[in-house]
Amino acid sequence: PQPIHNSAKAVVSTQSTGYEEAVYRALIDRNAPLPGEPTPIQVIMVVGAGRGPLIRASLNASKRSNIPIKVYAVEKNECAVLTLRNLLKDPYFSEVTIVDSDMRSWTPPEKADILVSELLGSFSDNELSPECLDGAQRLLKDDGVSIPCEYTSYLAPIMCRRVYNNILKQNPDGPSPESFHMGYVVRLKNVWVFDKVKPCFTFRHPNHAAVMDNSRHISLEFTSDIEALLHGFAGYFDAHLYKDILISIHPDTHSPDMFSWFPMFFPLKVATLVRPGERILVDFWRVVDNVKVWYEWALSEPQPQPIHNSEGSTYWIGLFS
């Protein structure tokens, strides 16, 4: 397993198809030309454009719907910007303008009808999608559409001896206490899930809250039906791109053939024996300060443990990186 980090993820066909369909349906819903007048051009801003898959999905949606679009591709990574500029050699990308800037600070020449992004992590918000999209919301028209419009993280208590042992073995000089105070992205195999997966944190865009606060706290209760060691908690997410169009790594609704994200794993410092019928009570926090975001978690039943990653002491995500 690896500590969680911002990464350039490969975008697979299921994911791209979902985005294309979301943009297509948003274009259809927003297009209402007056009789005898030309179809209005829709402005799409792809924020965090990366190497361009969402740009292509938007162009495909425009072609399918016969609705003209103008695309602004906003990207701050210099290497990705070079790739995007190379795309402009293809006439298919003639309606695309590359913007070498941070979406949170760019001043646009006009506002967007549709704001498209893929800033999601394995635990939905762990790559700072809420903070980025709240900052970019000023780019969107008052009646504009955000794709995605909502995403939720999920948690489940699990026994996963192999992953846990790998964490123990990370340091050749012996187990490092810090290893149990960070989240890991890992393909979970040969695990036992003690109870049903439960929702954790939800974010919606555009964010119309009077005060935008992306800190969160939740207490979750699970019940075990077997005797086994509890090693930690598996994290998943799903995202509504537009209306009922969903991409998901939730075990019950996992999008077919989508491998852009593996689940998260939040370990416990002390593996805890849980007996049949016992409750598993855990608190999770998403904490935000002026420079970083981090998670804290603490088991209170069946055996209380101290707060993991207290004050973001070991693992955090920088707001300005």
Contacts in CASP RR format, 6 or more apart in sequence:
PFRMAT RR
TARGET T0000
AUTHOR 0000-0000-0000
METHOD contacts of the structure
MODEL  1
PQPIHNSAKAVVSTQSTGYEEAVYRALIDRNAPLPGEPTPIQVIMVVGAG
RGPLIRASLNASKRSNIPIKVYAVEKNECAVLTLRNLLKDPYFSEVTIVD
SDMRSWTPPEKADILVSELLGSFSDNELSPECLDGAQRLLKDDGVSIPCE
YTSYLAPIMCRRVYNNILKQNPDGPSPESFHMGYVVRLKNVWVFDKVKPC
FTFRHPNHAAVMDNSRHISLEFTSDIEALLHGFAGYFDAHLYKDILISIH
PDTHSPDMFSWFPMFFPLKVATLVRPGERILVDFWRVVDNVKVWYEWALS
EPQPQPIHNSEGSTYWIGLFS
1 163 0 8 1.000
1 166 0 8 1.000
1 167 0 8 1.000
1 184 0 8 1.000
1 185 0 8 1.000
1 186 0 8 1.000
1 265 0 8 1.000
2 184 0 8 1.000
2 185 0 8 1.000
2 186 0 8 1.000
3 182 0 8 1.000
3 183 0 8 1.000
3 184 0 8 1.000
3 315 0 8 1.000
4 122 0 8 1.000
4 123 0 8 1.000
4 126 0 8 1.000
4 182 0 8 1.000
4 183 0 8 1.000
4 184 0 8 1.000
4 185 0 8 1.000
4 264 0 8 1.000
4 315 0 8 1.000
4 317 0 8 1.000
6 127 0 8 1.000
6 317 0 8 1.000
6 321 0 8 1.000
8 50 0 8 1.000
8 51 0 8 1.000
8 80 0 8 1.000
9 260 0 8 1.000
9 261 0 8 1.000
10 260 0 8 1.000
11 53 0 8 1.000
11 54 0 8 1.000
11 118 0 8 1.000
11 260 0 8 1.000
12 257 0 8 1.000
12 258 0 8 1.000
12 259 0 8 1.000
12 260 0 8 1.000
13 257 0 8 1.000
14 247 0 8 1.000
14 255 0 8 1.000
14 256 0 8 1.000
14 257 0 8 1.000
14 258 0 8 1.000
15 118 0 8 1.000
15 247 0 8 1.000
15 255 0 8 1.000
15 258 0 8 1.000
15 260 0 8 1.000
16 53 0 8 1.000
16 54 0 8 1.000
16 56 0 8 1.000
16 57 0 8 1.000
17 57 0 8 1.000
18 57 0 8 1.000
18 241 0 8 1.000
18 245 0 8 1.000
18 247 0 8 1.000
19 53 0 8 1.000
19 54 0 8 1.000
19 57 0 8 1.000
19 58 0 8 1.000
19 116 0 8 1.000
19 118 0 8 1.000
19 147 0 8 1.000
19 241 0 8 1.000
20 57 0 8 1.000
20 58 0 8 1.000
20 60 0 8 1.000
20 61 0 8 1.000
20 64 0 8 1.000
21 61 0 8 1.000
21 241 0 8 1.000
21 242 0 8 1.000
21 245 0 8 1.000
22 147 0 8 1.000
22 148 0 8 1.000
22 241 0 8 1.000
22 242 0 8 1.000
22 245 0 8 1.000
23 44 0 8 1.000
23 57 0 8 1.000
23 58 0 8 1.000
23 61 0 8 1.000
23 62 0 8 1.000
23 114 0 8 1.000
23 116 0 8 1.000
23 147 0 8 1.000
23 242 0 8 1.000
24 60 0 8 1.000
24 61 0 8 1.000
24 64 0 8 1.000
24 65 0 8 1.000
25 242 0 8 1.000
25 243 0 8 1.000
25 245 0 8 1.000
26 114 0 8 1.000
26 145 0 8 1.000
26 147 0 8 1.000
26 242 0 8 1.000
27 42 0 8 1.000
27 61 0 8 1.000
27 62 0 8 1.000
27 65 0 8 1.000
27 67 0 8 1.000
27 69 0 8 1.000
27 114 0 8 1.000
28 65 0 8 1.000
28 67 0 8 1.000
30 42 0 8 1.000
30 113 0 8 1.000
30 114 0 8 1.000
30 144 0 8 1.000
30 145 0 8 1.000
31 39 0 8 1.000
31 40 0 8 1.000
31 42 0 8 1.000
31 65 0 8 1.000
31 67 0 8 1.000
33 39 0 8 1.000
33 40 0 8 1.000
39 66 0 8 1.000
39 67 0 8 1.000
39 68 0 8 1.000
41 68 0 8 1.000
41 69 0 8 1.000
41 70 0 8 1.000
42 62 0 8 1.000
42 67 0 8 1.000
42 68 0 8 1.000
42 69 0 8 1.000
42 70 0 8 1.000
42 113 0 8 1.000
42 114 0 8 1.000
43 69 0 8 1.000
43 70 0 8 1.000
43 72 0 8 1.000
43 110 0 8 1.000
43 111 0 8 1.000
43 112 0 8 1.000
43 113 0 8 1.000
43 114 0 8 1.000
44 58 0 8 1.000
44 69 0 8 1.000
44 70 0 8 1.000
44 71 0 8 1.000
44 72 0 8 1.000
44 112 0 8 1.000
44 113 0 8 1.000
44 114 0 8 1.000
44 115 0 8 1.000
44 116 0 8 1.000
45 71 0 8 1.000
45 72 0 8 1.000
45 74 0 8 1.000
45 108 0 8 1.000
45 112 0 8 1.000
45 114 0 8 1.000
45 115 0 8 1.000
45 116 0 8 1.000
45 136 0 8 1.000
45 139 0 8 1.000
45 140 0 8 1.000
46 52 0 8 1.000
46 54 0 8 1.000
46 55 0 8 1.000
46 58 0 8 1.000
46 71 0 8 1.000
46 72 0 8 1.000
46 73 0 8 1.000
46 74 0 8 1.000
46 116 0 8 1.000
46 117 0 8 1.000
47 74 0 8 1.000
47 103 0 8 1.000
47 115 0 8 1.000
47 116 0 8 1.000
47 117 0 8 1.000
47 119 0 8 1.000
47 132 0 8 1.000
47 133 0 8 1.000
47 136 0 8 1.000
47 139 0 8 1.000
48 74 0 8 1.000
48 75 0 8 1.000
48 76 0 8 1.000
48 103 0 8 1.000
48 117 0 8 1.000
48 118 0 8 1.000
48 119 0 8 1.000
48 132 0 8 1.000
49 55 0 8 1.000
49 73 0 8 1.000
49 74 0 8 1.000
49 75 0 8 1.000
49 80 0 8 1.000
49 84 0 8 1.000
49 98 0 8 1.000
50 75 0 8 1.000
50 77 0 8 1.000
50 80 0 8 1.000
50 83 0 8 1.000
50 84 0 8 1.000
51 80 0 8 1.000
51 83 0 8 1.000
51 84 0 8 1.000
52 73 0 8 1.000
52 83 0 8 1.000
52 84 0 8 1.000
52 87 0 8 1.000
53 118 0 8 1.000
54 116 0 8 1.000
54 117 0 8 1.000
54 118 0 8 1.000
55 71 0 8 1.000
55 73 0 8 1.000
55 84 0 8 1.000
55 87 0 8 1.000
55 93 0 8 1.000
55 96 0 8 1.000
57 116 0 8 1.000
58 69 0 8 1.000
58 71 0 8 1.000
58 114 0 8 1.000
58 116 0 8 1.000
59 69 0 8 1.000
59 71 0 8 1.000
59 92 0 8 1.000
59 93 0 8 1.000
59 95 0 8 1.000
59 96 0 8 1.000
62 68 0 8 1.000
62 69 0 8 1.000
68 95 0 8 1.000
69 95 0 8 1.000
70 95 0 8 1.000
70 97 0 8 1.000
71 95 0 8 1.000
71 96 0 8 1.000
71 97 0 8 1.000
72 96 0 8 1.000
72 97 0 8 1.000
72 99 0 8 1.000
72 108 0 8 1.000
72 112 0 8 1.000
73 84 0 8 1.000
73 96 0 8 1.000
73 97 0 8 1.000
73 98 0 8 1.000
73 99 0 8 1.000
74 99 0 8 1.000
74 101 0 8 1.000
74 103 0 8 1.000
74 106 0 8 1.000
74 136 0 8 1.000
75 81 0 8 1.000
75 84 0 8 1.000
75 98 0 8 1.000
75 99 0 8 1.000
75 100 0 8 1.000
76 100 0 8 1.000
76 101 0 8 1.000
76 102 0 8 1.000
76 103 0 8 1.000
78 100 0 8 1.000
81 98 0 8 1.000
81 100 0 8 1.000
84 98 0 8 1.000
85 98 0 8 1.000
87 93 0 8 1.000
87 96 0 8 1.000
88 94 0 8 1.000
88 96 0 8 1.000
88 98 0 8 1.000
99 106 0 8 1.000
103 132 0 8 1.000
103 135 0 8 1.000
103 136 0 8 1.000
103 139 0 8 1.000
104 132 0 8 1.000
104 135 0 8 1.000
104 136 0 8 1.000
106 139 0 8 1.000
108 139 0 8 1.000
111 139 0 8 1.000
111 140 0 8 1.000
111 141 0 8 1.000
112 139 0 8 1.000
112 140 0 8 1.000
112 141 0 8 1.000
112 144 0 8 1.000
113 141 0 8 1.000
113 144 0 8 1.000
113 145 0 8 1.000
114 144 0 8 1.000
114 145 0 8 1.000
114 146 0 8 1.000
114 147 0 8 1.000
115 133 0 8 1.000
115 136 0 8 1.000
115 137 0 8 1.000
115 139 0 8 1.000
115 140 0 8 1.000
115 144 0 8 1.000
115 145 0 8 1.000
115 146 0 8 1.000
115 147 0 8 1.000
115 205 0 8 1.000
116 147 0 8 1.000
117 129 0 8 1.000
117 132 0 8 1.000
117 133 0 8 1.000
117 136 0 8 1.000
117 146 0 8 1.000
117 147 0 8 1.000
117 148 0 8 1.000
119 127 0 8 1.000
119 128 0 8 1.000
119 129 0 8 1.000
119 132 0 8 1.000
119 133 0 8 1.000
120 127 0 8 1.000
120 129 0 8 1.000
120 148 0 8 1.000
120 151 0 8 1.000
120 237 0 8 1.000
120 239 0 8 1.000
120 261 0 8 1.000
121 127 0 8 1.000
121 129 0 8 1.000
121 237 0 8 1.000
121 261 0 8 1.000
122 185 0 8 1.000
122 235 0 8 1.000
122 236 0 8 1.000
122 237 0 8 1.000
122 249 0 8 1.000
122 261 0 8 1.000
122 262 0 8 1.000
122 263 0 8 1.000
122 264 0 8 1.000
123 153 0 8 1.000
123 235 0 8 1.000
123 236 0 8 1.000
123 237 0 8 1.000
123 264 0 8 1.000
123 295 0 8 1.000
124 151 0 8 1.000
124 152 0 8 1.000
124 153 0 8 1.000
124 201 0 8 1.000
124 203 0 8 1.000
124 237 0 8 1.000
124 238 0 8 1.000
124 239 0 8 1.000
125 151 0 8 1.000
125 153 0 8 1.000
125 201 0 8 1.000
125 203 0 8 1.000
125 214 0 8 1.000
125 286 0 8 1.000
126 264 0 8 1.000
126 295 0 8 1.000
126 317 0 8 1.000
127 317 0 8 1.000
128 293 0 8 1.000
128 317 0 8 1.000
128 318 0 8 1.000
128 319 0 8 1.000
129 151 0 8 1.000
129 203 0 8 1.000
130 203 0 8 1.000
130 207 0 8 1.000
130 214 0 8 1.000
131 214 0 8 1.000
131 288 0 8 1.000
131 293 0 8 1.000
131 319 0 8 1.000
133 146 0 8 1.000
133 205 0 8 1.000
133 207 0 8 1.000
134 205 0 8 1.000
134 207 0 8 1.000
134 212 0 8 1.000
134 214 0 8 1.000
137 146 0 8 1.000
137 205 0 8 1.000
137 206 0 8 1.000
137 207 0 8 1.000
140 146 0 8 1.000
140 206 0 8 1.000
144 206 0 8 1.000
145 242 0 8 1.000
146 205 0 8 1.000
146 206 0 8 1.000
147 241 0 8 1.000
147 242 0 8 1.000
148 205 0 8 1.000
148 239 0 8 1.000
148 240 0 8 1.000
148 241 0 8 1.000
148 242 0 8 1.000
149 204 0 8 1.000
149 205 0 8 1.000
149 240 0 8 1.000
149 241 0 8 1.000
149 242 0 8 1.000
150 202 0 8 1.000
150 203 0 8 1.000
150 204 0 8 1.000
150 205 0 8 1.000
150 239 0 8 1.000
150 240 0 8 1.000
151 202 0 8 1.000
151 203 0 8 1.000
151 237 0 8 1.000
151 238 0 8 1.000
151 239 0 8 1.000
151 240 0 8 1.000
152 199 0 8 1.000
152 200 0 8 1.000
152 201 0 8 1.000
152 202 0 8 1.000
152 203 0 8 1.000
152 237 0 8 1.000
152 238 0 8 1.000
152 239 0 8 1.000
153 199 0 8 1.000
153 200 0 8 1.000
153 201 0 8 1.000
153 202 0 8 1.000
153 235 0 8 1.000
153 236 0 8 1.000
153 237 0 8 1.000
154 197 0 8 1.000
154 198 0 8 1.000
154 199 0 8 1.000
154 200 0 8 1.000
154 235 0 8 1.000
154 236 0 8 1.000
154 237 0 8 1.000
154 238 0 8 1.000
154 250 0 8 1.000
155 197 0 8 1.000
155 198 0 8 1.000
155 200 0 8 1.000
155 220 0 8 1.000
155 233 0 8 1.000
155 234 0 8 1.000
155 235 0 8 1.000
155 236 0 8 1.000
155 266 0 8 1.000
155 282 0 8 1.000
155 284 0 8 1.000
156 193 0 8 1.000
156 194 0 8 1.000
156 195 0 8 1.000
156 196 0 8 1.000
156 197 0 8 1.000
156 198 0 8 1.000
156 222 0 8 1.000
156 233 0 8 1.000
156 234 0 8 1.000
156 235 0 8 1.000
156 236 0 8 1.000
157 193 0 8 1.000
157 194 0 8 1.000
157 195 0 8 1.000
157 222 0 8 1.000
157 224 0 8 1.000
157 230 0 8 1.000
157 232 0 8 1.000
157 233 0 8 1.000
157 234 0 8 1.000
157 274 0 8 1.000
157 280 0 8 1.000
157 282 0 8 1.000
158 188 0 8 1.000
158 191 0 8 1.000
158 192 0 8 1.000
158 193 0 8 1.000
158 194 0 8 1.000
158 230 0 8 1.000
158 231 0 8 1.000
158 232 0 8 1.000
158 233 0 8 1.000
158 234 0 8 1.000
158 265 0 8 1.000
159 191 0 8 1.000
159 192 0 8 1.000
159 194 0 8 1.000
159 228 0 8 1.000
159 229 0 8 1.000
159 230 0 8 1.000
159 231 0 8 1.000
160 188 0 8 1.000
160 190 0 8 1.000
160 191 0 8 1.000
160 192 0 8 1.000
160 231 0 8 1.000
160 232 0 8 1.000
160 234 0 8 1.000
160 265 0 8 1.000
161 190 0 8 1.000
161 229 0 8 1.000
161 231 0 8 1.000
162 189 0 8 1.000
162 190 0 8 1.000
163 184 0 8 1.000
163 186 0 8 1.000
163 188 0 8 1.000
163 191 0 8 1.000
163 231 0 8 1.000
163 265 0 8 1.000
163 267 0 8 1.000
164 231 0 8 1.000
164 232 0 8 1.000
164 267 0 8 1.000
164 271 0 8 1.000
167 175 0 8 1.000
167 179 0 8 1.000
167 180 0 8 1.000
167 184 0 8 1.000
167 267 0 8 1.000
168 174 0 8 1.000
168 175 0 8 1.000
168 179 0 8 1.000
170 176 0 8 1.000
170 179 0 8 1.000
171 179 0 8 1.000
177 269 0 8 1.000
178 314 0 8 1.000
179 267 0 8 1.000
180 267 0 8 1.000
180 268 0 8 1.000
180 269 0 8 1.000
180 308 0 8 1.000
181 269 0 8 1.000
181 308 0 8 1.000
181 309 0 8 1.000
181 312 0 8 1.000
181 313 0 8 1.000
181 314 0 8 1.000
181 315 0 8 1.000
182 309 0 8 1.000
182 314 0 8 1.000
182 315 0 8 1.000
183 264 0 8 1.000
183 265 0 8 1.000
183 266 0 8 1.000
183 267 0 8 1.000
183 295 0 8 1.000
183 315 0 8 1.000
184 264 0 8 1.000
184 265 0 8 1.000
184 266 0 8 1.000
184 267 0 8 1.000
185 261 0 8 1.000
185 262 0 8 1.000
185 263 0 8 1.000
185 264 0 8 1.000
185 265 0 8 1.000
186 262 0 8 1.000
186 263 0 8 1.000
186 264 0 8 1.000
186 265 0 8 1.000
187 262 0 8 1.000
187 263 0 8 1.000
188 234 0 8 1.000
188 262 0 8 1.000
188 263 0 8 1.000
188 265 0 8 1.000
191 234 0 8 1.000
192 226 0 8 1.000
192 228 0 8 1.000
193 234 0 8 1.000
193 251 0 8 1.000
194 222 0 8 1.000
194 223 0 8 1.000
194 224 0 8 1.000
194 225 0 8 1.000
194 226 0 8 1.000
194 228 0 8 1.000
194 230 0 8 1.000
194 274 0 8 1.000
194 280 0 8 1.000
195 222 0 8 1.000
195 223 0 8 1.000
195 224 0 8 1.000
195 225 0 8 1.000
195 280 0 8 1.000
196 222 0 8 1.000
197 234 0 8 1.000
197 236 0 8 1.000
197 250 0 8 1.000
197 251 0 8 1.000
197 252 0 8 1.000
198 220 0 8 1.000
198 222 0 8 1.000
200 216 0 8 1.000
200 218 0 8 1.000
200 220 0 8 1.000
200 235 0 8 1.000
200 284 0 8 1.000
201 216 0 8 1.000
201 218 0 8 1.000
201 284 0 8 1.000
201 286 0 8 1.000
203 214 0 8 1.000
213 288 0 8 1.000
214 286 0 8 1.000
214 288 0 8 1.000
214 293 0 8 1.000
215 285 0 8 1.000
215 286 0 8 1.000
215 287 0 8 1.000
215 288 0 8 1.000
216 284 0 8 1.000
216 285 0 8 1.000
216 286 0 8 1.000
217 283 0 8 1.000
217 284 0 8 1.000
217 285 0 8 1.000
217 286 0 8 1.000
218 283 0 8 1.000
218 284 0 8 1.000
219 281 0 8 1.000
219 282 0 8 1.000
219 283 0 8 1.000
220 281 0 8 1.000
220 282 0 8 1.000
220 283 0 8 1.000
220 284 0 8 1.000
221 279 0 8 1.000
221 280 0 8 1.000
221 281 0 8 1.000
222 279 0 8 1.000
222 280 0 8 1.000
222 281 0 8 1.000
222 282 0 8 1.000
223 277 0 8 1.000
223 278 0 8 1.000
223 279 0 8 1.000
223 280 0 8 1.000
224 230 0 8 1.000
224 274 0 8 1.000
224 275 0 8 1.000
224 276 0 8 1.000
224 277 0 8 1.000
224 278 0 8 1.000
224 280 0 8 1.000
225 276 0 8 1.000
225 277 0 8 1.000
226 276 0 8 1.000
227 273 0 8 1.000
227 274 0 8 1.000
227 275 0 8 1.000
227 276 0 8 1.000
228 273 0 8 1.000
228 274 0 8 1.000
229 271 0 8 1.000
229 272 0 8 1.000
229 273 0 8 1.000
229 274 0 8 1.000
230 268 0 8 1.000
230 271 0 8 1.000
230 272 0 8 1.000
230 273 0 8 1.000
230 274 0 8 1.000
230 280 0 8 1.000
230 299 0 8 1.000
231 267 0 8 1.000
231 268 0 8 1.000
231 271 0 8 1.000
232 265 0 8 1.000
232 266 0 8 1.000
232 267 0 8 1.000
232 268 0 8 1.000
233 265 0 8 1.000
233 266 0 8 1.000
233 282 0 8 1.000
233 284 0 8 1.000
233 297 0 8 1.000
234 263 0 8 1.000
234 264 0 8 1.000
234 265 0 8 1.000
235 263 0 8 1.000
235 264 0 8 1.000
235 265 0 8 1.000
235 266 0 8 1.000
236 248 0 8 1.000
236 249 0 8 1.000
236 250 0 8 1.000
236 251 0 8 1.000
236 263 0 8 1.000
236 264 0 8 1.000
237 248 0 8 1.000
237 249 0 8 1.000
237 250 0 8 1.000
237 261 0 8 1.000
238 246 0 8 1.000
238 247 0 8 1.000
238 248 0 8 1.000
238 249 0 8 1.000
238 250 0 8 1.000
238 253 0 8 1.000
239 246 0 8 1.000
239 247 0 8 1.000
239 248 0 8 1.000
240 246 0 8 1.000
241 247 0 8 1.000
246 253 0 8 1.000
246 255 0 8 1.000
247 255 0 8 1.000
247 258 0 8 1.000
248 254 0 8 1.000
248 255 0 8 1.000
249 255 0 8 1.000
249 258 0 8 1.000
249 261 0 8 1.000
249 262 0 8 1.000
249 263 0 8 1.000
266 295 0 8 1.000
266 297 0 8 1.000
266 308 0 8 1.000
267 308 0 8 1.000
268 299 0 8 1.000
268 305 0 8 1.000
268 308 0 8 1.000
269 305 0 8 1.000
269 306 0 8 1.000
269 308 0 8 1.000
270 303 0 8 1.000
270 305 0 8 1.000
272 299 0 8 1.000
272 302 0 8 1.000
272 303 0 8 1.000
272 305 0 8 1.000
273 302 0 8 1.000
273 303 0 8 1.000
274 280 0 8 1.000
274 302 0 8 1.000
275 302 0 8 1.000
278 301 0 8 1.000
278 302 0 8 1.000
279 301 0 8 1.000
279 302 0 8 1.000
280 299 0 8 1.000
280 301 0 8 1.000
280 302 0 8 1.000
281 299 0 8 1.000
281 300 0 8 1.000
281 301 0 8 1.000
282 297 0 8 1.000
282 298 0 8 1.000
282 299 0 8 1.000
282 300 0 8 1.000
283 297 0 8 1.000
283 298 0 8 1.000
283 300 0 8 1.000
284 295 0 8 1.000
284 296 0 8 1.000
284 297 0 8 1.000
285 295 0 8 1.000
285 296 0 8 1.000
285 297 0 8 1.000
286 293 0 8 1.000
286 294 0 8 1.000
286 295 0 8 1.000
287 293 0 8 1.000
287 294 0 8 1.000
287 295 0 8 1.000
287 296 0 8 1.000
287 312 0 8 1.000
290 319 0 8 1.000
291 318 0 8 1.000
291 319 0 8 1.000
291 320 0 8 1.000
292 312 0 8 1.000
292 316 0 8 1.000
292 317 0 8 1.000
292 318 0 8 1.000
292 319 0 8 1.000
293 316 0 8 1.000
293 317 0 8 1.000
293 318 0 8 1.000
293 319 0 8 1.000
294 309 0 8 1.000
294 312 0 8 1.000
294 315 0 8 1.000
294 316 0 8 1.000
294 317 0 8 1.000
295 309 0 8 1.000
295 315 0 8 1.000
296 307 0 8 1.000
296 308 0 8 1.000
296 309 0 8 1.000
296 310 0 8 1.000
296 311 0 8 1.000
296 312 0 8 1.000
297 307 0 8 1.000
297 308 0 8 1.000
297 309 0 8 1.000
298 304 0 8 1.000
298 305 0 8 1.000
298 306 0 8 1.000
298 307 0 8 1.000
298 308 0 8 1.000
299 305 0 8 1.000
309 315 0 8 1.000
END
